[in-house]
Amino acid sequence: MCGIAGIWKLSDEPLYRDVLRKFTDSISHRGPDGAGYYIDQNIPLGFGHRRLSIIDLSENGHQPMSFAEERFWLTYNGEIFNFLELRKELGQKGYNFRSDSDSEVILAAYHCWGKECLYKFNGMWAFAIWDSKEQTLFLARDRFGIKPLYYHYTPGVLFAFASETIAFSHLDGLKRVVNSDNLGRVIGDPNALIGRGHTIFENTFQLLPGHWMLLTKGAIPQQKRWWSTVEHRVEISHQYEDQVAHFRELLEDACRIRMRSDVALATALSGGVDSSAVNSMMHHLMLGSQDKSRIPPDWQQAYVAYFKGTNQDEKQFADEVIRYTGSKAHFVETDFVQLVSKIDTSTKRFDDILGSPIAMLSDLYGAMRDGGIKVSLDGHGVDEMLFGYPYMVREAYQWAGNSGNSILTEDIAQTYLGLFDESGVVSAKAELDRLKKAFKSNPFLNLMSSELKERVKGILKKNVKSPSPPGILYPFSGSPLSELTDKSENLSSLNSLEKSVYLGFHRDMLQGLLRNFDRASMQSQIEIRMPFMDWRLVCFVFSLPLESKIGQGFTKRILRDAMKNKMPEVIRTRKLKIGFSSPLVEWFKAEPVKEFVLDKINSAHFLKSDIWNGPQIQAESIRRFKDNSWTWQECSMLWTYINADIITS
């Protein structure tokens, strides 16, 4: 896990080592354990690398790494979890290795199989390989976009890439320019760009998940799709018990290979079903006698972020898991003394728009770093596949109702109500009643909450003030984003509900979450591994029928059944959905954050913005502070503007 960077001077101007070093070291927070730089003497192209040592801590794992008598050079961020198996397979083909790293396995695999090597990898990656003989630059990203890779292209002048967009602000000769339309898009929806490869900066893009790019001098960068989950679905047994057994086998192996590490690892434990399942599965695996090679001895640690006295506090559930697994627990609570400083610093480093500050995430992973941990196994990816969010359950309810399946509709209705505590059930019932009346009318619009409807209206009307607080003004033209892929996915085999879930996982909701956790964890030099994002498990889940994913009153049905007798029953059958997010309402009431917010919305830069209506947002916000009437959604909406103001100041 690292930070990578590269520069190709297409104009043939010389590339100086100091320029490459400055560009690379701007993301030194991603890799404090070492730095490396390579410049091809025959062409103005260079690679930079900031190392976070996880596998093979020796100098043999240093990057940029060469192979085949320095024909190939690699700079790489990520982990190939099946590298031991691939190393053995390549060894049988005559390849020799001088390191114990997965990096060298990537180079040997590329030498052996070319671009087809990507199908061999089980892991997360963003890497670049320079072929000094053919003078070609190959960039590739993992199937689901777990690891980031951004690039800037100025025709005939420059091609540069890096792990984070903030690096481009440190590239000599490049002036970053904010794209106002794109900024308007992400203020309305923080996930509007991330899964489509665009950014808020002009001429700066992201290599899409499951894509590669092969560059030669004079060629226009073109992203090529190499992966589509819908094309890799598998045959499924009609027996649900068999499905559960196979899911369990896949999850066990996904956890096993993700525990391979030459440094200490832990679990980010929220107390929800997903992270609890990971922590419990690790415990289950280590009780067995299976292969434990490259697994560190001190693995059974759990870090818990909690929000005492707020609705976001799940500590009591995390305690249940800790008692069950015997994990060594570390509890992380917000430090209000340093909170404002952390919010400001982490937001500037984030360099994008988010619906809430990532400071709490940074605190969680910072505590891991301070405890000597470098790797965290987390539960990301389940909610987006198995109807873990309330909006997904509402979509399923709408779809079942429109399909005329009354039994399934009622089952999903009960599942939806189970996601809420007593205070939320009344409004949840009212939402279902509204949806029920709308069956067979307009599914898309009727699925939207009233708040979201108003935000969409604001986006679609250029220079029109939205009536929804805190007062939105979008100078957004409504022009569609350009397609960066060479091949759109064929989703014609999916029904409307399946398509919605598929896009939420591959393009929308999950892409934003992956970005957020990558930035937050890497600010603290922590590598996140995600067993549920194992490509074999993902392909299996997207091959399952709806009834295996949601039903019998539960979301994530097959996961819960697969974990029977392997995790605390009170957690396995827990229905209440809280989710890990900052307690914005409580923070906005606290004096340090309240003062910080007021300073921002009263500043000249905020009030004079041509992207939003500063005076209206200011007036609406001050009224809410006086009335003490903030809702979490309104706090989140306001934060997107403050976030935008911070990174554009």
Residue, then its C-alpha position, 0 to 999 in steps of 0.5 A: m500500500c503506497g502512493i504512486a506518481g508519474i510524469w511523461k513530458l510529451s513535449d520532450e522537455p527534460l524531466y528533472r529529478d527535483v520536479l518528480r520528487k516534489f510531485t511524488d512527495s506531495i503524497s508522502h502521507r501515503g507512504p512514510d517508510g521510503a521513497g523512490y524515483y526513476i527517470d528513463q534517461n532516453i525519454p523524459l518519463g519518470f516514476g515516483h513511489r512513496r512506500l508503506s511497507i506491508i509485504d517484504l519489509s526489506e530493501n528488496g521490496h523497494q519501488p520503483m521496481s525493475f524486471a527483466e534486466e530493467r526492461f520493465w519498471l513498476t510503481y504500484n499501490g495495493e495488494i495482490f492477495n493471491f501472490l503466493e499462489l501466483r508466485k508458485e505458478l510462475g516459478q513452475k514456468g521458470y521465473n525466479f524471484r529476488s524478493d518476497s513481495d507481491s510487486e515482483v509477482i506483478l512484473a513477472a505476471y505482466h512479462c508472462w501474460g501481458k494485459e491478461c495478467l489482470y484476470k489472474f490477480n485477486g486483490m486491489w491495485a493501481f499500478a503503472i508499468w513502463d516498457s523501456k524497450e517498446q516505450t509504452l506506459f501501461l496503467a491498470r486499476d482493480r475490478f471495483g476501484i478500491k485503489p485510486l489512480y488519477y491522471h492529468y493530460t495536456p495534449g502534446v505537453l504532459f501526461a501525469f498520474a498520481s494516487e490523489t488529486i492533491a498531487f497535481s497542485h504540486l506539479d511544476g508548470l501545472k495550474r489547477v483550474v476548478n471545473s465549475d459545472n463539476l463542482g456544482r454536480v458534486i455539491g448536489d451529489p458527492n458521488a456524482l463524478i467519482g464512478r464516472g472518472h471525472t473530477i472537479f478539476e479541468n483535464t484531470f480524470q480518474l482511471l475507471p474501475g476495471h479499466w487499463m490504459l496503454l500509452t505511446k508517444g503521440a497517442i490520445p489516452q483511451q481507457k479500455r474496459w477489461w472487467s465487467t461483473v455482469e459478464h462473470r456471473v456464475e451458475i447458482s444452485h437452486q437450493y438456498e442451503d447450498q448457496v449459503a454454504h458456498f457464500r461461507e466458503l468464499l468469505e472464509d477464503a477471502c478473509r484468509i488471504r487478506m490476513r497475509s501480512d508482514v506487519a500487525l493488523a486489526t479490524a475496524l469494528s463498528g458493531g454492525v453486521d458487516s464489520s462484526a462478521v469480518n472480525s468473527m470470521m478471522h476468529h473462526l479461521m484462526l481456531g482452525s488448522q488451515d494454512k497460516s503462512r504470512i499471517p502475523p501473530d498479533w492479529q486479534q485487535a479491534y478498533v472501535a470509534y464511538f460517539k457517546g450520547t449520540n444516535q450514532d453510538e454503537k459501542q454496546f454492539a461492538d462490546e458483544v463482538i469483542r466478548y465473543t471473539g476475545s479481541k483486544a479492544h481499543f476505543v476511539e472517541t472524538d477529541f473536541v479540543q482538536l476537532v476543528s483543526k482536524i476537520d480543516t486539515s483533513t478536508k484540505r487533504f481530502d481535495d474533494i467534496l463529501g457530505s460530512p467531515i472525514a475527521m472521525l475516520s482519520d481519528l480511527y485509523g490514526a489510533m491504529r497507526d499510533g498502536g503500531i497497526k498498519v493493516s485494517l480488515d473492514g466490512h465494506g461492500v456488503d451494504e451495496m450488494l445485499f440491500g443494506y441501506p434503507y433507500m435500497v429496501r424502499e426500491a425493492y419494496q417499490w419493485a416488488g409492489n409494481s411486480g404484483n408479488s404481494i407476499l414479497t412486498e409485505d416481507i420487504a415492508q417488514t424488513y424496512l420497518g426493522l431498520f428503524d428504532e421506535s422514533g423512526v418507525v412512524s415516518a418509515k410507515a408513512e414512507l411505505d404508505r406513500l410508495k404503496k399509493a404510487f405503485k405502477s406510477n413513476p417509480f423513479l420519482n416516487l422513490m425519492s425523498s422530498e428533500l432529495k426531490e428538491r435538490v434534484k430540482g435545484i440541479l436541473k434549474k440553472n441559476v434558480k434558487s431551490p426552496s429546500p434549505p439551506g438555500i441552493l444555487y446551481p449554475f449547472s448547465g445539465s450537460p451530460l458528462s463525457e464517457l471515458t470508457d471505450k465500452s459501456e456495460n451491457l446490463s440488458s439482462l438485469n431487471s430495473l431493481e438489479k440494475s439499480v443495485y449493480l450501478g450503486f455498487h459499481r458506479d455510485m454509492l460504493q465508489g464514493l465510500l471507497r474514495n472516502f475510506d482510502r483518503a482517510s486511512m491513508q492520511s494515517q498510513i493504514e491499509i484497508r483490506m475488504p474481504f467482501m470485495d473479493w471478486r469471486l464473492v462479488c460475482f457470486v452475490f450478483s448471480l443470486p436471486l433477490e430472495s437470497k439477498i433480502g427476505q424473512g425480515f432481514t437485509k443481507r440474508i445470505l451473509r447472516d445465515a452464512m455466519k450462523n454459529k460464527m458470530p454473536e447471535v444478537i449481532r447476526t440477527r440485529k436489524l437496526k441500521i445506524g451506519f458509520s457517520s459523523p454525528l453532525v447535529e451534535w457537532f454543530k451544537a458544540e461551540p468549537v464546530k459551531e464557531f468554525v461553521l459560522d466563520k466559514i459562512n460569514s467569510a467574504h470568499f463564501l458569500k461571494s461565490d459564483i457557485w452557490n448563493g452564499p447570502q441565502i445559505q448564510a441566512e438559512s443557516i443562522r436561523r437554524f443555529k438560533d432555532n437549534s433546528w438542524t437535522w442531520q440531512e441539513c447539516s450534511m447539505l451545508w457541509t458540502y458548501i463549506n467543504a467546497d469553500i475550503i478546497t477552493s479558497 
